[in-house]
Each structure stands twice: as structure tokens, then as C-alpha cells.
């Protein structure tokens, strides 16, 4: 898939001087949507980059235009080395989206199936269960904010995701996401417990989704099945399998994301924009 208006740069933003230059450059106005990419989205490093300063650290964002809409891409694993799930700076990433002015977030996540979904098929997430342990999970450490997450994934973006998948003729379902701490895969016992409550399991979707809610952003996730969860098959689980499946699906993922971006309504009419109303004590 081709994106409009991309400028090729060196991997990682180049030298320190390049980083300092990027830090001084402003993000274009009217950036509408952010894409948070997981495994397999390293091709976004070819886009024009900027450094965004946040209270939680600096974030490199990549700028492009998709179907006439300005978009920033944040590959959550990108760094000098591949950043493992439990070390991702989730607060910095979501704050960067907020500070740029984007109001919608499309997340892509690789997941294991606890329901026998075919490998390579897609799941539009509709709820989550948090099994993480050691990740900063809120922007509000110094005051009490009880944000409503009864509808954690934006219904408007989910409708656009489903429409994009149907347009492409790709198999998908909807389901509940269980997020674990990682970086190891889950045990058989953990999967037996979790599959009573959830459909797929991954390591990167939380706390992204709840952090987005704390800032009244619209957030939705497209999950790709990269493997059967531990104990669902006798096959050994490997990271290579995850990378291979997502690599083969990159073109399809790009098309789904692009169609979704094109079909998201211009005006937000969902409840996401009111998520913080009445939440602060």
C-alpha cells in the first residue's frame, strides 16, 4: 500500500543533530488520527519524523497523509533495540497523541487465540481484561480520577474497522482481549483460566486503551491472530511465528487501516469525548 506525501529518512531519526532538528520542528496542524503499530510496522520509519516532548519522555512520531487525512504513526516497539511489551512507555505514547491534537487512535495488536480462530484472521476488540502487574497505568497519580471504561473501544472506529474488513473480504470476529505482562508467553494454566473470560490474549493493548480514555480520546484496536494460545495446540510457541504471520499480513493491515481512516466520521458523535466528565473527585 502507498501512503501520500512521505519523505524518506534514516532509520531511527539519524544522528543526534537530526534529533535536535526534529525536536525544534512543529507538528503540522490538523493531525486527525494516530496509528499505534505493533510487530511488523517498522516500515513506518521511512516517513518524515518528529520528536514530541511529553512529561513522560520523548516520543518519535512519523507523519504521513492517508486518503487525504493527516496521520501520525507511533510504532510502539521501535527503538535502538526492539522494545519489549513490559518496557514500552505507554504514557508517553498516548500523551504524545493528545499533545499533537489527534482525537482518534487506531491500534494494531498481535494476539494469540483462545477460541481457535484461524491464524491470520482478525478480531475487532470490544472489551478487555487487565492481567498486567508492573506498568504505570494512569496519568493521575496525584489525584483521584475514576474514568468510565464501560465502552473502552470507540464504537465509531469499530464500525469503520468492520466496514474495512468486510470491504476487503477478510475473515474477522469481535472479542474480548486479555492483556498479560509479558515478555514471556503465557502458561497452559493461565490460558485455561483466561479463556473462561476472554477470546484472545496479547501483551500491548493495556494500559494504552485506558490511558486514551483518561484523555477522552477515541481508541479502537485491530487484532491479528498470530498463533494459538499455549495449550490450544501441541506446537511450540515462538516469536518468529508472530513476526512471520504479521509480515505476511502487512499489506492487508495497511489497507484495513487506510479504509478505516477514510471512513471515520469527521465529527465525533461517540461518548468517548465525555469520558472524563464527572470522573474527578
N, C-alpha and C positions, 0 to 999 in steps of 0.2 A: 504494500500500500504506500502511496505517496502523500506526504503532507505538504501543504503550501508554505512557501516563504521560509525555508530553513537555511541557516548559514552553518557550514561545517566548521567545527572547532576541534582542537586536540583533545584526546581522552583526558578526563579529569580536570578540564579547565586550563591546562597548561601550567606555566611557571607561576611562582609567587607574584611576579609583576602582573601577569594576566589576571590572577585572582584579585589583586588590589584594584586593577582597572575595572573588573566586573563589579566589585563592591561599590564603586562610585557611580556605575550606570544605573539609571532608573528603570523599573519595570514599566512597560507600556501601560497606558490607562486602558480601562475596559476589558481586562482579562476576565473572562466569564467562568471558565471551568478549569479545574485541576484534575490531572490524572496521576494517581499514585500507583506505580507499577511494581510488580514483584519480579520473580525469577523470569528471565527471558526478555526483559525490556531494556537491555543495555544499549540497543540501537539508538535510543533517545539521546545518547551522549553526542550524537552528530549535530544536534540542534544548537542554536545560539544559547549561551548560558548566562546566568546572573547569580551573584551571591546575595542572599537575603539574610539580614541580621535579625535574630529573634532573641527574646530573653533566655532562650534555652540553647543557643548556639547558632552557628551559621548553616544555611541550607543552600545547596546549589540547585537551582531550578532551570529548566530548559524550556525555551519559548518557541512556539510554533502557531500556525493557524490551521484549523481543521474545519472544512466545509464552511469557511467564512467566519468562524468564531475564534477569538484569541484564546489560546490554551497554554497552561504551564504544565510541565511533566516533572514529577519528582520520583526517580527510581529509588525506592526505599533501601535497596541493598547496595547502592553504589557508594564507592569509597576507594581508598587506596587498595584495600582488600575487600572482598565480599563481606558485607556487614551481616552477622548472624541475627536471627529474629529477636533474640532477647537483648541485643545491644543497639537496636535501631532507636534513633532519637525521635520517637513518635510525637512528642510535644513540639519539638522544633518544626517538624514537617507540617503539622496541622496549623501551627501558628503562622508559618510562612504563607500558607494558603490564605489564611484570614487577613494577614497584613497586606498581601498583594491586592486583595479586594475580590477575589473569586468567591462565589457563593455556592458553587456546586462542586462536588468531588466524586469522581468515578474511580473506584479502587479495583485492582485486579489481584486475585489471590490464587495460588496453587493449593489444592486440598486433596486429602485422602477421603475416599468414600466409605461410609459405614452402612450403606444401603445397596451396594452392588451396582452403582452407576457405572456405565461404560467408561473406561479410560479415554480421555479426550473430549468427553461431553461437558456440558456447562451447568452451573447452578446459579440462579439469581437468589441471593441470600435474603431472607425475610425476618430473621431473628438471630440472636447469638447467646451463647453461654460462655462465661469467662472463667477459664481454669488457669490463667496466668497467676504468678506469685510475686515477682520482684520488679515489675515495671511501674514507673511513675504513671498514674492513670488519670490524673486530673490537673487542671490548671489552677484549682482553688485549694491550695494547701493552707491558706491563712484565713479563709472564711468558709462558711458552710453554704454549699450550693447543691441542692437536690434536683438535678436536672431530670426531666421526664424522658425515659427511653422506651416508652410503650410502643413506639413505632421507630425503631432505631435506623432503619434504612428508608431513604426518601421514596415515597410512593411514585412521585413523578419521574424520577430517574429509573426506577424499577420498571415502570410501564415502557419507557424508552428502550431499556435493555431488552425486555421481552420482545418488543417490536423489531429490534435489530436482529435478534436471534431468529425470529420467525422469517424475516426477510431473507436471511442467509440460508434458511432451511436447515439450521443446526439443532441437534437434539439438546434439550435442556429441561430442567425442572426447577422448582423452588424448594428452599430448605433452610434448616437451622444449622448454624455454624458453631462449632465448639473450638475455642482457641486455647492452645496449650503453650507453656512457657518455651519449650524447645531448649537448646537446638536439637536434642535427640528426638527420634521418633517415639511414639507412644508404645506402651506395653500392651500385651493382649488383655490383661485385666483392666487397664484404663479404657481401652476401646469397648470392652464388654459393658463397663459402667456408662460410658458416654453415649453409646448407641441406644440407650434407653430414652435419651432426651434430645439427641441431635442427629443430623443426617451426614454431615461432613466435618472433617477436622483439619485445622491448619494452625499456623503459628504467628501470623502477621496482622490479622484483622482487628485485634483488640490490643491496645486501647484506642486505635485510630477512630473507630466508629463513635465511641462515647466522647472522645475529645472533640470531634466535629460537632456533636450535639451540644456540647458545652458552649460552643461559639455560634450556635444557631445556623450552622452550615447544613446544606443538603448533602447527604452521603449515601452512596449505594455501592454494592460490590458485585462484580462478576467473578465467580469462582470457576476454575477449570479442574476437572478431576484428573490428577496425575498418577494416582495409584489407588489400590485397595488398601484400606487401613490394616494395621497389624492384626493378625488373626483371622482376617477375612479371606486370606489366601495363604498357601504354603510358601509363596515366593518371598525371597529376601527383599526387604525394603532398602532402596539406595537413593542417594541424592542424584546420581546420574540419571535414574529413571525420571525423576521430576524434571530435570533440565531437558532431557530428550523430548518428553511429551510437550512441554511448553514451547520448545524450539520449533517443533513441527506445527504447532497451532498459532505461531506468531502472526501470520498473515490474517488468519481468521479473527484473532483477537483484535488486531488493528482495525479491521473492517467493522466488527461489532462496536468497538469504542467510537469509531467515526460516525457510524449511523446513529448511535445513541446521542452523541454530541449534537448532531444535526437536528434531532427530533425532540430534544429537551425544550419545553416551553420557554419563551423569552422571559415571562414573568413568573415568579414563584407564587403558587397558589396553595402550597402544602403547609402543614403545620410546623415544618422544620424551622421556619423563620421565627416562630414564637417559643422555641424550646426553652429559653431561659426565663420566660415570663413567669413570675411567681415562684421561681426556684431558690431565690436568695433569702436567707434568714437574717 
